[in-house]
Amino acid sequence: MTIDTYANRFVCDLVAYEPGKPIDETARELGLSPEQIVKVASNENPLGPSPLAKIAMREALEEAHIYPDGGGYRLRTAIAESVGMARENVIIGNGSNEIIELLCHTFLNRSTELIAAEHAFVVYKLMATLFGAKYIEVEDPGFVHDLDAMADAITADTRLVFIANPNNPTGTMVDQEAIDRFIKRLPEHVIAVFDEAYIEFPAEAPDTLRYVREGRNVCVLRTFSKIHGLAGLRVGYGLAPAHLADILQKARQPFNVNAIAQAGAIAALADKEHASNTRQLNLEGMAFYEAAFKVRGLEYVPSHANFVLVKTGDGDRVFAEMLKQGVIVRAMRGYKLPDWIRISIGTRSQNERCLEVLDSVIHTA
Ligand SMILES: *Cc1c(COP(=O)(O)O)cnc(C)c1O
């Protein structure tokens, strides 16, 4: 018998998250330099970090020997101001993924359930599994979350319902009416979690913050990883009624967001220009891909985010063939979509290169 026998079963049984293939690893395997690789696999910002964030982070480096502000006073205040709430409503995390974990750590155990949509972000399932909870998957016809069906699925054991809006990997969004109807039906023992990692990309997005302000059991998750271009820093946040945010605070490590990340995030939040440039580039790139897919008769899911799901047939093969030519996309078998790939919208030249390589791969099929 090895020590493994004594490990928590929920941890051992976990199928690990498979991130987008790193640029360095790909370059090493292909014998290329990293500059020759196009990575459009993790919905990162093709314009890079906010320039204001870079300046703030360089300054923060000088103080790197000092522990960060564990309470995140300045960052939480800046976030609160940006959404018209109080600092007590804000919890910061090592990426918004950490807030997902804190929610699960706080509310799940073996006798509880988490509800999510069939093609929802896969981390919800991983976290439910990690805490031994039952994972309930609700069908999402046309890849759109069916909030009525998700409300129907709630039982006495349900604690968390995750709604990714817009969702990753589908890019679809639920509207205000559906959300309002869902919240009306939300029982007191359940928290609705709106994961809004891509909420800055759609021209118009539903308002979920009103429910936090009203003190409903609602937690809204946002991140600096996408529109602000700070994925490598790992910083995100949750917005919740103060009593809920307080409990989540207890579940985190004392210094969960590092000092460089806090400084970068504060500056990024104020950088409206970088955000609007990113949005504009994304709109143009999305239009480019949609037009290209139409011409080629490729089925795709109209997206409100900074990536698009396209049906290429055998996504594993398309991923592998594209990889050989230095373009990293994401295969979707893990999402039970073996015939699809997900492409993150890049710069104009990245988009053109990606399409060219996709063409060469599909035509040899
Ligand atoms: C990218 C993404 C996040 C952000 O994760 P971070 O930990 O903040 O980098 C959260 N939710 C979804 C659905 C995402 O796609």
The ligand as an SDF file (V2000), in Angstrom:
LIG
                    3D

 15 15  0  0  0  0  0  0  0  0999 V2000
  -11.0720   33.2950  -18.4890 C   0  0  0  0  0  0  0  0  0  0  0  0
  -12.2340   32.9840  -17.6130 C   0  0  0  0  0  0  0  0  0  0  0  0
  -12.2350   33.3630  -16.2670 C   0  0  0  0  0  0  0  0  0  0  0  0
  -11.1050   34.1480  -15.7050 C   0  0  0  0  0  0  0  0  0  0  0  0
  -10.2670   33.4010  -14.9400 O   0  0  0  0  0  0  0  0  0  0  0  0
   -9.1020   34.1190  -14.1340 P   0  0  0  0  0  0  0  0  0  0  0  0
   -8.8520   33.1570  -13.0340 O   0  0  0  0  0  0  0  0  0  0  0  0
   -9.6400   35.4150  -13.6280 O   0  0  0  0  0  0  0  0  0  0  0  0
   -7.9700   34.3020  -15.0680 O   0  0  0  0  0  0  0  0  0  0  0  0
  -13.3400   33.0750  -15.5040 C   0  0  0  0  0  0  0  0  0  0  0  0
  -14.4170   32.4770  -16.0210 N   0  0  0  0  0  0  0  0  0  0  0  0
  -14.4640   32.1250  -17.3130 C   0  0  0  0  0  0  0  0  0  0  0  0
  -15.7000   31.5130  -17.8500 C   0  0  0  0  0  0  0  0  0  0  0  0
  -13.3690   32.3510  -18.1400 C   0  0  0  0  0  0  0  0  0  0  0  0
  -13.4060   31.9600  -19.4140 O   0  0  0  0  0  0  0  0  0  0  0  0
  1  2  1  0
  2  3  1  0
  2 14  2  0
  3  4  1  0
  3 10  2  0
  4  5  1  0
  5  6  1  0
  6  7  2  0
  6  8  1  0
  6  9  1  0
 10 11  1  0
 11 12  2  0
 12 13  1  0
 12 14  1  0
 14 15  1  0
M  END
$$$$
